[in-house]
């Protein structure tokens, strides 16, 4: 593929790099190709914090082991940053700033010329506060530089036999909490348990939006793919509701419009769209 060749050329031009790795479709392709082109002049590094599901961390480690590229786990502390925990609209800026604060000295100490991350050509024009932090730290975006769109990245991943080719997007757990509502370790732990339960039931595109709720406790608003909505009726919903209440949710709703990116900012005003 011409675009993979372009990516290879971009990476060769770096000479060496640390890849900000998450185990998602973008960073897995980036890490795989960087290792093919640069060998031991490449290192993948993943940020481990409460916002990263344990299953995602385990899968990311398994992929690195399967394809033989080196991986380092960094413990980041964005939850200790009041600017991050306050959950402003640019929360991702503080997360990426924390990550790059760790990656910059790592790259310097190990002699890597470039820090690279997974922004791609489809992200141009999107709301991405993390890109501001990347610019401040002079982090490169080789997928974007090679003009790879999200569709091209998935196609390239299939061509290289990567298990993430069809993997759904998996932003951090903090993204399930509406802007302005505090991000805490306890909340993301509840979200992780709830989403694990739904995935164990066979749902693939899953979000559990965590809302503060009233005196009775937090509210969970479930989103699944539109083609999976019918499964969340009757007995399946009753089972799901009971499980989420056991986790600590006071009320559980299903958004009948299905999963949509960024929907945490538009809580349904008409509860008729939700299953009680």
N, C-alpha and C positions, 0 to 999 in steps of 0.2 A: 504493500500500500504506500502510495506517495506520501501521505501525511505521516505515517510511521517513520519513513525515511527522513522526513523533515525534522521530526522529533529527535531521531538519532543524531542528526547533524547538529542540532541545537545543543544537545547534551555533550557531544564530543567537544564542542566549542568551549564548554565550561572547564574542561580538564579534570575536574573533580567536584563532587557536590554532596551535601547532606539533603536528603529528601524528607520533608515534613510529611509523615506517613500516618494514615488513619485506618487503613484497611478497606476504604471505600473504592469505588470503581476508578476514580481519577488517580488517586495516589498509588494504587496497586499497579496500574499500567505504568505510571511514571517510575516507580521503584524497579519494576521488572526491566524496563527498557534501559534505565540508567545503569543497572547492574550488568546488563548485556554489553553495554558500550564502554563502561568505565571500570568494571571489575572491582578490585579492592580500593579503588579511588572513589567509591560510592558508599554511603551509609544511610539507611533509613532510620528515622527516629520518631517514636510515637509518644504523644503526651498522655499520661495516665492521670486522670482526675475523676471525681465523682460523676462528672457529666458524661463519661464514656462508659457505656454498658459493658459489664464483664464479658458477656458473650462476644461483643464486638472486639474487645481486646484479645480474647482467646482466638478468634477467627483470624485477626490480623497477624498474630504470632504464627498460627498454623500456616498461613499463606506464605509468610516470609521463609519458614522452614521448608515448605514444599518446593519453592522456587530458588532457594539457596542464596537469598540476598541478606546481608547482615542487618540486624535490627537492634536498636537500643531503646530502652524504655526510660522516659523522663517523667519524674513526678512533678507536676505543675501545681501551683497554688492560687489559681485565679479565684477560688472561693474565699480566700482571705482578703481579697481586694474589694473594698466597699463599693467602688465604682462598678465592678462586675456584679456583685451581689444585689445592688439596687436595680438591676435589670433595665437599664435604659435602652432606647432603640439601637444604640451602637454598642450593645453588650459584646458583640463578636469582636469589636476592636480590642477590648481589654483581654479577651481570651487569646487572640492571636499575638498581642503584645507580650503577654506572659510566655507564650510558646517561643516566640522569637528571641526573647530575653535569655532563654535557656539554650537555644540553638546557636546563637551567635558565638558565645565562648566555646561551645563544643566544636564548632567548625574551625575556629581559630586554633584551639589546642591540638586538634587532630590534623591540621593542615589541609582542610577542604576549602576550595576557592569560593564556592557558591553555596548558598542556601536556596533550595527550590521548593515550591509548594504547588498544589493542584488546581489553581485557578485555570479555567479554560476559556476558549473563545466564546462559548455560550454565556459566560458570566458577564461579558462586557455590557455595561448599561444597567445591570442588575444592582440592587441595594446590597452592597458587600462592604460593611465597615472594616472587616478584616483586611481588605485590600489596602486600606489606609496604613495599617500597621506594617504590612508587607513593604510598602513603598518607603516608610520611615527606616526600616532595617535593610533596605536594598535587597529584598528577597526576590528571586526571579520566578517567573511563571512559564516554564518551558512548554507546557501544553498550549497556552495562549500564544506564545511566540511562534510555535509551529502551526498555529491556526487550526487546532483540533477542537471541533465542537463536541458537545456531549454525545451526539449520535455517532460521530467518528470515533470517539474514545470507546464506546461500547462495541463498535464494529472491530476496532483494532484489538480489543480485549478478547473478542471471540476468536479472531484470527490467531492470537497467541495462546489460546487455550486457557485463559484466566477464568477462575470460578466466579469472578465478580462481574462478568459481562452483562448479566441481566439483574444484578443486585439493585434493589430499590434504594433511593437516597436515604441516608441515615444521619441527619444532623444531630448535634449533641442533645442530650436530654434536657438541658436548660431551655432549649427552644420550644419546649411544650408549655412553658409558663408565660402568660401574657406580659408584655412589657409593662414595667411599673410595679409588678408584683415581685416581691423579694425572691431571689433564688437561694435555696438552702440545700444542704446535703440531704435533709430528711425528705424534702419534696422530690428531688430527683431519684431517691431510692424508691419512693412509692411509685413514681412513673415507671421506673425500670421493672419493678415487680409486675405492675399491671400490663405492660406491653409484652413481657415474657409470657404471661399467662395467655394472652390473646394469640401470640405466635405459636404457643404450644397447642392451641386449638386449631391451628392450620391457617390463620390469617397471615397474609404476606405484607400488605401495605397497611401499616398500623401507626396511629398516633393516639396517645392518651393525653389530652390537654388538661392541665391541672389549674383549676380556678380556686381562689381562696374560699369562696362560699361564705355563709353566714355563721351564726353561733354554733350550728350543728356540726360544722367541719367542712373540709374541702369538697369540691365538686369535680368529678371526672367527666369529660366530654370525649367520647370515643369517636375516632374517625377510622374507617377502613376503606379500601378501594370500592368504587361504585359497584363493581361486579361481585363484591363479597357482602354487600349490605343485607341481602335476603337471609344470609346465614345468621345474622344477629337479631333474630326474632324468636319469640316464644321461649322454648326451653334453653336455647343457647344464650339468649339475653339474660334469662333468669339465673343461669349458672354464672355468667359473667358478672352480673350485678352483685351476686352473693360473694364472689371472689374479691371484687374490688372493694366492697364494704368491709370485708375481713382485713384488707390491707390498710383501711383507714378512711376511705371515702364515704362521705355522708350521703351524697346523691350521685347517680350514674345516669348519663344520657348518651344517646347515640345521635350523631349528626347525620341526618338522612340525606344530606347533600354529598356525603362521602368525603374522602380525603382530598384536601386542597392545600397547596403550599401557602403558608402565611396566614392560614385561617384563624390563628390564635388572636389576631387583631380584630376579628369580626365575629364576636359571639352571637349566635342566633338570637334575635329578639323574639321570634315566634317559636315558642316551645312546641308548636305542632310539628315542627321539623324534627323533633327529637322523640325517641322512644322512652317512655317512663320506666 
